[in-house]
Amino acid sequence: MNYDLRLTCISLGQGQGQKAEERMDAALKTGDWLMLQNCHLAKSWMDTLELRTLDLTERQDIHKDFRLFLTSMPSPFFPVSTLQNGVKMTTEPPRGLRANLKRSYTDLT
């Protein structure tokens, strides 16, 4: 679908909240995909993220191709409403050395 040029990844952390908001506003209009990585590192921005995602459920002017992906480690301050309104996928870390090595080497060609 040629989304390799339309996918933007932003690793959240110190000072990236404003950049994420600007990119989200642009992606809503153009139908781009936005991935906000490491949400657990942006504790102070989680309230804003919650408000922005709640706003998405009520807006009518969102491009039909727009997608928002969020990645995070388990965190007690991640907005519950955002979790409830989204589709969730989890990856469990491998248990033990053998499983960890096997997982590491299966991606190699």
Residue frames relative to the residue before (quaternion, step in Angstrom):
aa qw qx qy qz dx dy dz
M 1.0000 0.0000 0.0000 0.0000 0.00 0.00 0.00
N 0.4391 -0.7329 0.4243 0.2999 3.58 1.31 0.19
Y 0.3540 0.7401 -0.5008 0.2758 3.57 0.97 0.79
D 0.4115 0.7125 -0.4829 0.2998 3.59 1.19 0.09
L 0.7061 0.4177 -0.2569 0.5108 3.59 1.13 -0.56
R 0.7084 0.4573 -0.2513 0.4753 3.58 1.23 -0.39
L 0.5866 0.5454 -0.3772 0.4649 3.59 1.27 0.14
T 0.0891 -0.7846 0.6131 0.0223 3.54 -0.82 1.05
C 0.1318 -0.7782 0.6115 0.0558 3.56 -0.90 0.97
I 0.0317 -0.7765 0.6292 -0.0116 3.54 -0.88 1.01
S 0.2542 -0.7509 0.5927 0.1419 3.54 -0.79 1.06
L 0.3189 -0.7784 0.5118 0.1744 3.54 -0.43 1.23
G 0.2470 0.7173 -0.6179 0.2068 3.48 -1.19 0.65
Q 0.8210 -0.2318 0.1688 0.4937 3.52 -1.18 -0.51
G 0.8726 0.0866 -0.0856 0.4730 3.57 -0.72 1.11
Q 0.5637 0.6298 -0.3857 0.3700 3.62 1.18 0.09
G 0.4584 0.7130 -0.4341 0.3051 3.61 1.24 -0.20
Q 0.6644 0.4996 -0.3013 0.4670 3.58 0.89 -0.92
K 0.6442 0.5152 -0.3148 0.4695 3.58 0.96 -0.84
A 0.6482 0.5176 -0.3142 0.4617 3.59 0.99 -0.84
E 0.6534 0.5122 -0.3140 0.4605 3.60 0.96 -0.82
E 0.6543 0.5090 -0.3121 0.4641 3.58 0.94 -0.85
R 0.6787 0.4847 -0.2902 0.4693 3.55 0.94 -0.90
M 0.6212 0.5362 -0.3428 0.4572 3.60 1.07 -0.69
D 0.6370 0.5275 -0.3232 0.4598 3.58 0.97 -0.85
A 0.6713 0.4882 -0.2942 0.4737 3.57 0.96 -0.85
A 0.6774 0.5023 -0.2941 0.4498 3.59 0.91 -0.91
L 0.5889 0.5755 -0.3653 0.4342 3.60 1.09 -0.62
K 0.7120 0.4553 -0.2448 0.4752 3.56 1.04 -0.80
T 0.7643 0.3945 -0.2004 0.4691 3.58 0.95 -0.86
G 0.4655 -0.6895 0.4431 0.3341 3.60 1.19 -0.32
D 0.3822 0.7200 -0.4937 0.3030 3.58 1.17 0.46
W 0.4376 -0.6512 0.5484 0.2895 3.53 -1.34 0.18
L 0.1119 -0.7949 0.5958 0.0259 3.55 -0.99 0.88
M 0.0946 -0.7776 0.6205 0.0370 3.55 -0.89 1.00
L 0.1250 -0.7673 0.6273 0.0470 3.54 -0.75 1.13
Q 0.1547 -0.8279 0.5380 0.0343 3.53 -0.35 1.30
N 0.8451 0.2045 -0.1507 0.4703 3.54 -1.29 0.50
C 0.0715 0.8325 -0.5431 0.0831 3.57 0.85 0.96
H 0.5930 0.5910 -0.3638 0.4083 3.59 1.13 -0.52
L 0.6398 0.5245 -0.3259 0.4576 3.61 1.23 -0.27
A 0.7059 0.4354 -0.2450 0.5021 3.59 1.28 -0.26
K 0.0328 -0.8504 0.5252 -0.0039 3.57 0.75 1.06
S 0.6923 0.4881 -0.2903 0.4452 3.60 0.86 -0.89
W 0.6943 0.4692 -0.2703 0.4740 3.61 1.18 -0.44
M 0.4635 0.7174 -0.4294 0.2934 3.63 1.24 -0.18
D 0.6099 0.5387 -0.3609 0.4557 3.62 1.04 -0.63
T 0.6492 0.5056 -0.3043 0.4799 3.56 1.00 -0.84
L 0.6353 0.5244 -0.3268 0.4632 3.58 0.96 -0.85
E 0.6455 0.5236 -0.3240 0.4519 3.58 0.94 -0.86
L 0.6653 0.4940 -0.3026 0.4709 3.59 0.91 -0.89
R 0.6631 0.5113 -0.3071 0.4524 3.57 0.95 -0.85
T 0.6879 0.4638 -0.2955 0.4737 3.61 0.92 -0.81
L 0.6162 0.5161 -0.3535 0.4785 3.62 1.07 -0.59
D 0.6233 0.5429 -0.3254 0.4592 3.58 1.08 -0.74
L 0.6090 0.5767 -0.3533 0.4145 3.60 1.06 -0.68
T 0.6533 0.5291 -0.3229 0.4348 3.60 1.06 -0.68
E 0.7319 0.4263 -0.2290 0.4797 3.59 1.19 -0.45
R 0.5953 0.6031 -0.3623 0.3881 3.60 1.17 -0.46
Q 0.3038 -0.7583 0.5558 0.1540 3.53 -1.15 0.71
D 0.6795 0.5248 -0.2770 0.4315 3.60 1.22 -0.40
I 0.4014 0.7160 -0.4795 0.3104 3.61 1.15 0.49
H 0.4894 -0.6530 0.4973 0.2945 3.57 -0.93 0.94
K 0.5461 -0.6666 0.4036 0.3075 3.58 -0.93 0.90
D 0.6920 0.4741 -0.2813 0.4661 3.63 1.15 -0.44
F 0.4590 0.7023 -0.4425 0.3168 3.61 1.24 -0.18
R 0.0326 0.7653 -0.6421 0.0324 3.56 -1.07 0.88
L 0.1367 -0.7651 0.6257 0.0664 3.55 -1.13 0.77
F 0.0850 -0.7828 0.6164 0.0060 3.55 -0.76 1.12
L 0.0992 -0.7839 0.6120 0.0349 3.56 -0.99 0.88
T 0.0823 -0.7751 0.6233 0.0625 3.57 -0.99 0.82
S 0.1058 0.7923 -0.5901 0.1132 3.54 -1.04 0.81
M 0.4277 -0.6023 0.5945 0.3176 3.48 -1.31 0.41
P 0.6453 -0.4844 0.3756 0.4560 3.62 -1.16 0.28
S 0.0591 0.8108 -0.5714 0.1119 3.54 -0.82 1.04
P 0.4433 -0.7143 0.4691 0.2704 3.61 -0.85 0.87
F 0.7178 0.4451 -0.2628 0.4664 3.61 1.14 -0.42
F 0.4195 0.6819 -0.4949 0.3378 3.61 1.22 0.15
P 0.5286 -0.6791 0.4005 0.3148 3.63 -0.77 0.98
V 0.4394 -0.7177 0.4828 0.2424 3.56 -0.70 1.11
S 0.6429 0.5309 -0.3345 0.4393 3.60 0.95 -0.80
T 0.6203 0.5276 -0.3395 0.4708 3.59 1.09 -0.66
L 0.6427 0.5087 -0.3166 0.4775 3.57 1.01 -0.77
Q 0.6866 0.4999 -0.2868 0.4432 3.58 0.92 -0.87
N 0.7326 0.4325 -0.2352 0.4700 3.60 1.06 -0.68
G 0.6977 0.4674 -0.2730 0.4693 3.59 1.22 -0.07
V 0.5000 -0.5771 0.5391 0.3553 3.50 -1.41 0.08
K 0.1774 -0.8231 0.5358 0.0620 3.56 -0.74 1.05
M 0.0469 -0.7440 0.6655 0.0376 3.51 -1.19 0.73
T 0.1121 -0.7951 0.5927 0.0637 3.56 -1.00 0.75
T 0.1741 -0.7384 0.6409 0.1170 3.49 -1.26 0.54
E 0.2398 -0.7709 0.5761 0.1276 3.53 -0.67 1.10
P 0.4457 -0.6794 0.4995 0.3004 3.60 -0.87 0.82
P 0.5440 -0.6192 0.4451 0.3500 3.59 -1.06 0.66
R 0.3327 -0.7392 0.5540 0.1895 3.55 -1.10 0.71
G 0.8084 0.2292 -0.2038 0.5024 3.53 -0.73 1.08
L 0.6548 -0.5469 0.3748 0.3629 3.50 -1.28 0.50
R 0.6599 0.5220 -0.3166 0.4379 3.58 0.87 -0.92
A 0.6780 0.4828 -0.2898 0.4725 3.59 0.87 -0.94
N 0.6369 0.5338 -0.3197 0.4552 3.57 1.03 -0.79
L 0.6754 0.4773 -0.2931 0.4797 3.59 0.91 -0.87
K 0.6346 0.5348 -0.3288 0.4506 3.56 0.97 -0.83
R 0.6575 0.5028 -0.3072 0.4697 3.57 0.96 -0.84
S 0.6467 0.5323 -0.3118 0.4486 3.58 1.01 -0.83
Y 0.7504 0.4222 -0.2201 0.4585 3.57 0.89 -0.92
T 0.5669 0.6080 -0.4054 0.3802 3.64 1.09 -0.30
D 0.6545 0.5144 -0.3177 0.4540 3.60 1.15 -0.44
L 0.5996 0.5717 -0.3614 0.4278 3.58 1.23 -0.31
T 0.2662 -0.7563 0.5752 0.1619 3.55 -1.13 0.69
